[in-house]
Amino acid sequence: MLCTQKAVTFISSCARFVVQDGTYKCLFRCFSQDIEKKATPKRTVKLSKAMKAYLERARTYNEFITQENQLFNVGKRHLANMMGLDPESLTQEQIDESIEYLFPSGLFEKKARPLMKPPPIIFPARKDAQFDEAGRPFHFLFYTGKPNYFNILHDLVTQMQTLNAIEDEQLKKNMSISSTNNMLDVTGSQWISKEELEKMVVEPLTDFEYKNFLAAAERLLAHKYSAFAKEIIMKYRKTLMEMTMSFEAPKPEYDENGRAFITVKNCPRKNARANVTVRNPGTGLLSINGKDIEYFTTVQSRNQILYPLELTGLRGCVDIEATVTGGGETGQAGAIRWGISWALRSFVSKDMVETMRLAGLLTRDFRRRERKKPGQAKARKKYTWKKR
């Protein structure tokens, strides 16, 4: 009874409002909108603390890697300018050689030596957020637990189906093509290891899962038309013969007197080129373009020539004959020193070769003179500026 009286009172008040304004439709519309707002409150998306923490870690890591990549590119450009190289075409091998030359380290542990590598190699990779804020996964293989690994298997199977379709088309056309012309030649390469595959997919793998990967990849490689899948196959293979600098000493030759000798040709330094022959045993004879050590007028250039002999202790035990052309005195001394150092590898122990490498004698010096800049006195020097 009380509810009925409240309803009548409310309707009567509305009726008076209608009588005063004469807008029944507007009153009804406003009344219905108020009821709808009260009946359907706004829906708020709630995130769990674990999901918030995961998204925050992923965002922080991405920002950190972006900042480190920018610093790495700046450092690479400065390094290229110091070594006289092109910053745009600077390779990682040139970076390693430059760091080894500029910062020679006496530490035998490779992990303790200075290095400069891209941030994704130094800092372990992390997975990006695989679902949105509402919890919906981005990848259709998310619920497998290892979407990146199973995505590789899915790509291999898809590529196998594509090759089967190509083979069916060739059979329909009755084309007799030799299968050897369409099989991919992977000589000199092998499949990546389990650890490398784990780094690629950023997921831990078991031995059984790695065997399944190898089985699927080998089946794709054995297909008659595997050459059409070269891109995806070589993505998971690595070359066995890498182009790296070798410090292994060559075997010496012997002259008519039975003395061992090593000849190093075309030793470079700036614009100078030298041919150096080291004979063992010897009496310490040194010949440079038919002259002795006095061929060089400065003490610095003479010390450059004698430094590898003093380090190895073979100054009075070997004979050296060198011919050098081009460049200036500094360039010629550097070219002869590099040739002597490379020739002495055959007459010293492996420990001494490592000592020579750490001293920077076995690393080629790629630096060149920096060119003069327009509007400047020299490469870096500026003209004197006067206000008046």
C-alpha positions in Angstrom: 0.0 0.0 0.0 2.9 2.3 0.8 4.6 1.6 -2.5 1.3 2.4 -4.4 1.0 5.8 -2.7 4.7 6.7 -3.6 4.0 5.7 -7.2 0.8 7.9 -7.3 2.7 10.8 -5.8 5.5 10.5 -8.4 3.1 10.2 -11.3 1.1 13.3 -10.1 4.3 15.3 -9.9 5.2 14.3 -13.4 1.7 15.2 -14.5 2.1 18.7 -13.0 5.4 19.0 -14.9 3.6 17.9 -18.1 0.9 20.5 -17.5 3.4 23.3 -16.9 5.7 22.5 -19.9 3.4 20.6 -22.2 6.2 18.3 -23.4 5.1 14.8 -22.6 7.5 13.1 -25.1 10.5 14.9 -23.8 9.6 14.0 -20.2 9.1 10.4 -21.2 12.4 10.3 -23.0 14.4 11.8 -20.1 12.7 9.4 -17.7 13.6 6.4 -19.8 17.2 7.5 -20.1 17.6 7.8 -16.4 16.1 4.3 -15.9 18.5 2.9 -18.5 21.5 4.5 -16.9 20.6 3.1 -13.5 19.8 -0.3 -14.9 23.0 -0.8 -17.0 26.0 0.5 -15.2 29.4 1.0 -17.0 31.4 -2.2 -17.5 35.0 -1.9 -16.1 37.8 -4.1 -17.3 39.7 -5.6 -14.3 43.3 -6.9 -14.8 44.9 -9.3 -12.4 48.1 -8.3 -10.6 50.0 -11.0 -12.5 48.9 -9.7 -15.9 49.7 -6.1 -15.0 53.2 -7.1 -13.8 53.8 -9.2 -17.0 52.7 -6.3 -19.3 54.9 -3.9 -17.3 58.0 -6.1 -17.5 57.5 -6.5 -21.3 57.1 -2.8 -21.8 60.1 -2.0 -19.7 62.3 -4.5 -21.5 61.3 -3.2 -24.9 62.1 0.4 -23.9 65.5 -0.7 -22.5 66.4 -2.6 -25.7 65.4 0.4 -27.9 67.6 2.7 -25.8 70.5 0.3 -25.9 70.2 -0.1 -29.7 70.4 3.7 -30.1 73.6 3.9 -27.9 75.1 0.9 -29.9 74.5 2.7 -33.2 76.1 5.9 -31.9 79.1 4.0 -30.6 79.5 2.1 -33.8 79.6 5.4 -35.8 82.3 6.8 -33.5 84.3 3.6 -33.8 84.1 3.7 -37.6 85.3 7.3 -37.6 88.3 6.4 -35.4 89.3 3.5 -37.6 88.7 5.3 -40.9 85.9 3.0 -42.0 82.4 3.5 -43.4 79.8 3.6 -40.6 77.0 2.4 -42.9 78.8 -0.7 -44.1 80.6 -1.6 -40.8 80.3 -5.3 -40.1 80.5 -7.1 -36.7 83.8 -8.7 -37.8 85.3 -5.2 -38.4 84.0 -4.1 -35.0 85.6 -7.0 -33.2 88.9 -6.4 -34.9 88.8 -2.7 -34.1 88.0 -3.3 -30.4 90.9 -5.8 -30.3 93.3 -3.3 -31.8 92.2 -0.3 -29.7 91.9 -2.2 -26.4 94.6 -5.0 -26.4 93.9 -7.1 -23.4 96.3 -9.4 -21.5 93.5 -11.5 -20.2 93.4 -15.0 -21.5 89.8 -15.5 -20.6 87.8 -14.4 -23.7 84.7 -13.5 -21.6 86.8 -11.0 -19.7 88.1 -9.1 -22.8 86.4 -5.9 -24.0 83.7 -6.4 -26.6 81.1 -4.5 -28.5 78.1 -6.5 -29.7 74.4 -5.7 -30.5 72.3 -5.5 -27.3 70.0 -8.4 -28.3 73.1 -10.7 -28.2 74.4 -9.5 -24.8 71.0 -9.2 -23.0 68.9 -12.3 -23.1 65.7 -12.0 -25.1 62.3 -12.0 -23.5 58.9 -12.7 -24.9 56.7 -9.8 -25.8 53.2 -9.7 -24.3 51.3 -12.5 -26.0 47.8 -11.3 -25.0 46.0 -8.0 -24.8 44.8 -6.3 -21.7 41.5 -8.2 -21.8 43.4 -11.5 -21.7 42.8 -12.5 -25.4 45.9 -14.2 -26.9 47.4 -12.9 -30.1 48.6 -16.2 -31.5 46.4 -19.1 -32.4 48.9 -21.5 -30.9 49.1 -19.7 -27.6 47.5 -22.5 -25.5 50.1 -25.0 -26.7 52.4 -23.5 -24.1 55.2 -23.0 -26.7 53.7 -21.1 -29.6 56.9 -20.1 -31.3 58.2 -23.7 -31.4 55.0 -25.1 -32.8 54.7 -22.2 -35.2 58.0 -23.4 -36.7 56.7 -26.9 -37.1 53.5 -25.4 -38.7 55.6 -23.5 -41.2 57.6 -26.6 -42.1 54.4 -28.6 -42.7 52.9 -25.8 -44.7 56.0 -25.6 -46.9 55.9 -29.4 -47.4 52.3 -29.1 -48.6 53.4 -26.4 -51.0 56.2 -28.6 -52.4 53.7 -31.4 -52.9 51.4 -29.2 -54.8 54.3 -28.2 -57.1 55.2 -31.8 -57.6 51.6 -32.6 -58.5 51.5 -29.8 -61.1 54.7 -31.1 -62.7 53.2 -34.6 -62.9 50.0 -33.2 -64.5 52.1 -31.5 -67.2 54.1 -34.7 -67.7 57.3 -32.8 -67.3 60.3 -35.1 -66.8 62.7 -32.9 -64.8 65.6 -34.5 -63.0 65.1 -34.4 -59.3 68.7 -33.4 -58.6 68.2 -30.1 -60.3 65.5 -29.2 -57.8 67.0 -30.5 -54.6 68.7 -28.0 -52.3 72.5 -28.4 -51.9 73.4 -27.8 -48.2 77.0 -28.9 -48.4 79.1 -27.1 -45.8 76.3 -26.4 -43.4 74.4 -28.1 -40.5 71.2 -27.7 -38.5 71.3 -25.3 -35.6 71.8 -26.9 -32.2 69.2 -27.2 -29.5 70.6 -24.2 -27.6 70.5 -22.0 -30.7 66.9 -23.1 -31.4 65.9 -22.2 -27.9 67.4 -18.7 -28.3 65.5 -18.3 -31.5 62.1 -19.3 -30.1 62.8 -17.9 -26.6 61.3 -21.0 -25.2 62.8 -24.0 -23.3 62.8 -27.2 -25.4 63.2 -30.9 -24.5 65.4 -33.4 -26.4 62.2 -35.0 -27.8 60.9 -31.7 -29.2 64.3 -30.9 -30.8 64.2 -34.4 -32.4 60.8 -33.7 -33.8 62.1 -30.4 -35.3 65.0 -32.2 -36.9 62.7 -34.9 -38.3 60.4 -32.3 -39.9 63.3 -30.3 -41.3 65.1 -33.3 -42.7 61.9 -34.5 -44.4 61.5 -31.1 -46.0 65.1 -31.1 -47.1 64.8 -34.6 -48.7 61.9 -33.5 -50.9 62.5 -33.5 -54.7 61.7 -29.8 -55.0 63.4 -28.6 -51.8 65.2 -25.9 -53.7 61.9 -24.0 -53.7 62.0 -23.9 -49.9 65.6 -22.6 -49.7 64.7 -19.6 -47.6 63.0 -21.5 -44.8 65.6 -24.3 -44.8 68.6 -22.1 -44.6 67.0 -20.1 -41.8 67.6 -23.1 -39.5 71.1 -24.0 -40.8 74.5 -22.5 -40.2 77.7 -22.7 -42.2 80.6 -24.7 -40.9 83.4 -22.7 -42.6 83.2 -19.2 -41.3 85.4 -16.4 -42.6 87.5 -15.6 -39.5 91.1 -14.5 -39.0 93.4 -17.5 -38.5 96.5 -17.3 -36.4 97.8 -20.7 -37.3 101.4 -20.6 -38.5 102.2 -22.0 -42.0 104.9 -24.6 -42.4 108.3 -23.0 -43.4 110.1 -23.7 -46.6 113.8 -24.5 -47.0 116.4 -23.0 -49.3 119.5 -24.7 -50.9 121.5 -24.2 -47.7 118.9 -25.9 -45.6 117.7 -22.8 -43.8 114.0 -22.4 -43.1 112.3 -19.3 -44.4 108.9 -17.7 -44.5 107.8 -15.1 -47.1 104.8 -12.8 -46.4 103.8 -10.9 -49.5 101.7 -7.7 -50.0 101.8 -6.6 -46.3 99.5 -3.6 -46.1 99.6 -0.4 -44.1 98.0 2.8 -45.4 99.3 3.2 -48.9 102.5 1.1 -48.3 103.0 -2.5 -49.4 105.8 -4.7 -48.3 107.2 -8.2 -49.0 109.0 -9.6 -46.0 111.2 -12.8 -45.8 112.4 -14.2 -42.5 115.2 -16.8 -42.4 116.0 -19.0 -39.4 118.7 -19.5 -38.2 120.4 -16.2 -38.8 122.8 -13.6 -37.4 120.4 -10.7 -37.0 120.9 -9.3 -40.5 118.3 -6.7 -41.4 117.9 -5.5 -45.0 115.3 -3.0 -46.1 115.4 -2.1 -49.8 119.1 -2.9 -49.8 119.8 -0.9 -46.6 120.0 -1.6 -42.9 117.9 -0.2 -40.1 119.1 3.3 -41.0 116.7 3.2 -43.9 114.3 4.8 -41.4 115.4 8.2 -40.1 113.2 8.4 -37.0 113.6 6.4 -33.8 109.9 5.6 -33.7 110.0 3.8 -37.0 113.1 1.8 -36.1 111.4 0.7 -32.8 108.4 -0.4 -34.8 110.6 -2.7 -36.8 112.5 -4.1 -33.8 109.5 -4.6 -31.5 108.4 -8.0 -32.7 112.0 -9.3 -32.6 112.5 -8.0 -29.1 109.2 -9.5 -27.9 109.9 -12.9 -29.2 113.6 -12.9 -28.3 114.8 -13.6 -31.9 116.6 -10.3 -32.6 119.9 -11.9 -33.2 118.6 -15.3 -34.3 116.9 -14.6 -37.7 117.7 -12.7 -40.9 115.2 -10.4 -42.4 115.0 -9.1 -45.9 112.2 -6.7 -46.8 111.2 -4.6 -49.8 108.6 -1.9 -49.4 107.0 0.6 -51.8 104.5 3.4 -51.5 103.3 5.4 -48.5 105.4 7.4 -46.0 107.9 6.4 -43.4 105.2 5.5 -40.8 103.2 3.4 -43.3 106.3 1.5 -44.5 107.4 0.8 -40.9 103.9 -0.5 -40.1 103.8 -2.7 -43.2 107.2 -4.3 -42.4 106.4 -4.8 -38.8 103.1 -6.6 -39.7 105.0 -8.8 -42.2 107.7 -9.7 -39.6 105.1 -10.6 -37.0 103.2 -12.9 -39.3 106.5 -14.6 -40.5 107.7 -15.2 -36.9 104.6 -17.3 -36.1 106.4 -20.3 -37.7 109.4 -20.0 -35.4 107.8 -19.5 -32.0 105.6 -21.5 -29.7 101.8 -21.3 -29.5 102.0 -19.4 -26.2 104.2 -16.8 -27.8 101.8 -16.5 -30.7 99.1 -15.7 -28.2 101.3 -13.2 -26.6 101.9 -11.5 -29.9 98.2 -11.5 -30.6 97.5 -9.8 -27.3 100.2 -7.2 -28.0 98.4 -6.3 -31.3 101.1 -7.5 -33.6 99.0 -10.0 -35.6 96.1 -7.6 -36.1 96.0 -5.5 -39.3 95.8 -1.8 -38.7 93.1 -0.4 -41.0 93.5 3.2 -39.9 94.1 5.8 -42.6 94.7 9.5 -42.6 91.5 11.5 -42.2 90.9 13.8 -45.1 90.9 17.5 -44.9 87.4 19.1 -44.5 86.3 22.1 -46.6 86.2 25.3 -44.6 88.8 23.9 -42.1 92.6 24.1 -41.9 93.0 20.3 -41.6 90.9 17.3 -40.9 90.0 18.6 -37.4 91.8 21.9 -37.0 89.8 25.0 -37.6 90.8 28.4 -38.8 91.4 31.1 -36.2 88.2 33.0 -35.6 88.4 36.7 -34.9 85.4 38.8 -33.9 86.9 41.9 -35.7 
